[in-house]
Amino acid sequence: MKVSARPVAALALASALAVTTAATASAAEPDFELDIPAGVACAFSLHIEGTLTGHRVTREFTDPDDDPVMLLSAGKGNQLTFTNPDSAKTLSLPSNGSVQLTKINADGSSTVQSTGHNVVILYPTDVPAGPSTTLYTGRLVYTVDANEVFTVQSSRGPTTDICALLS
């Protein structure tokens, strides 16, 4: 997926981070940290740490003019730890498998089909409107328009409301 004006958290988590709730994070130093203000990912501010433990392969497919038309990303993502700084509650998620197939449309939008374990942060401007941070396990289809507005089209399988767990 293309790099966008949205914070790295939303893109990375929406398209490439694969996680599950089966175990806790290790004591390794995080490879990245993100602080998201209250009202964007959850009602409270959210701190995210990620450790690059997984292996992902991404392939780009192009049209005859060499313009990208599809991206396929598969493998394991990053171990993540979510923290509510107000309550000090944390949730650690180890890396697990996922696959994202992103179709790039001529109008600058894209359609993403994700399977496996995927965390998606929805902002107040998205559909459905956030703030929300959700672990989807199963299949998720969403679109991203040219203005980086995410719209969830469908999901099948369990979901975990990370904000509710950290409240």
N, C-alpha and C positions, 0 to 999 in steps of 0.2 A: 504494500500500500504506500502511496506517496506520502512524503513528509508534508505536514500542514501547519497552519497557524494555530491550531488547537494545541494545548499543552501536551508535552510528550506523554504524560500519564494516560490520557485518553486514547491516543493512537496506539501506544505500545500495548496497553492492556486490552484494547478492543481487538487488535489484529494479531498479536504475536505472543502474548503471555499465556502459557498453559499451566493450570494449577489444579490441585485437588485438596480436599479437606482431611485427608487421611492421617497426616503427621505434622510435626512442628518443624520450624526452621532450625538450621544448625547455627552454631556460634560464629560462623564465618562472617568477616566484614562484608557489608553490602557493596555491590558493584554500582548501584545507583540508589538515590533517595529522592523522593518527591514529597513536597508539602502542598496540599490542595486546600484552599481556603474554605471555610464554612459556607454551605449553600451551593457548592459546586458538585462535589462527589457524594457528600452526605450532608445532613443538617449541621453537623459539627465539622471542624477542620479534620483532615485525614492525612496521616503521614504514611507513606509507603516506602518500604525498602525492598530491593530486589537483588538476588544473588544469581549470577549467570551460571546455572548448573546444567541446563539442558543443551541439546544439540538440535538445531533446526536447519532445514534445507529449504531454500526459496528459489523458485524458478520463474523467470519472466517469459511470457509468450508475446510475440509481436506480430503485427500485420505486415503485408508486403512493403509498406513504407517504413518499416522498422519502428513503428509507434507501439507502445505497450498496450495490449488488449486484455491480458489476464495475468494474474500472479497466483502461484501455488506455493504455499508454505506449509511444511509438515515437520513434526518431530516433537521434542520436549521444549518447554519454555523455561521460565525462571522461577526460582523459589521466591515467594513473596511473603512479606510480613506487613500487615495493616495495623495501624495504631490510632486510637482515638486519644489525642493528647489531653483532652479534658478529663477523661475517666481513667486513663492509663491502661485501658483494656486493649489486648492485642489478639490478632488472629494470624497464625502462620500457615502458609500453604506451600507444600513442596511442588516441584515441577512435575508435570504429567503430560501426556500426549494430547495433541490437537492438530487439526488440519484446517487451513483457511484457503478457500478458493475465491479470489477477488476478480470480478469482471469489471473492467474499466470501460465506461460508456463514453461516447463521443461528446456528450454535453458536460463532461468533467465530473460526473457522479460515478459512483461505483456500487456494485452489489456484492455483498460478502456472504458466503455460506461457510459457517464454522461448525465443526464437529469436535467432540472431545470435551475438554475442560477449558473454558474461556471466561475471563473476567472482563466485564464491560462497564465502563463509567458513562452514565447518561447525565448530561447537563440540563439545566432548566430550559434550554432552547431546543432540546431533542424531543423525539416522539417515541414512547411516552416521555413526558417532561420529567427530568430529574429534579433534585439531585438523587442519584441512586448509584450504588456500586454493587453489582450482582455477579455471582459465579453461576454460569450456565454449564450444565453437564448434559451432553446430548447434542442436539442440533439447534443452531441459531442462524437465522437469516436476517440481515439488516442492510439498509442502504445508507450511503453517505453522499449528500448532495455537494454541489460545487462550493457551497458555503460552509462545509464541514458539519452540517446538521445530520445527526444519526437518527434513523427511523427503524425501529424493530419491526420486521415484517411477520416473523413467526419464530416460535421456539417449541422444542419437543424435548422433554426430559426435566429432571429436577433443577430447581434454581435455589440459590442461597443468597439471602439478603445480608450482605456483609455489614452494612450500616446498622441493621437491627441487632446483629450479633455484638457489635461494638458499643451500642448505646448504653 
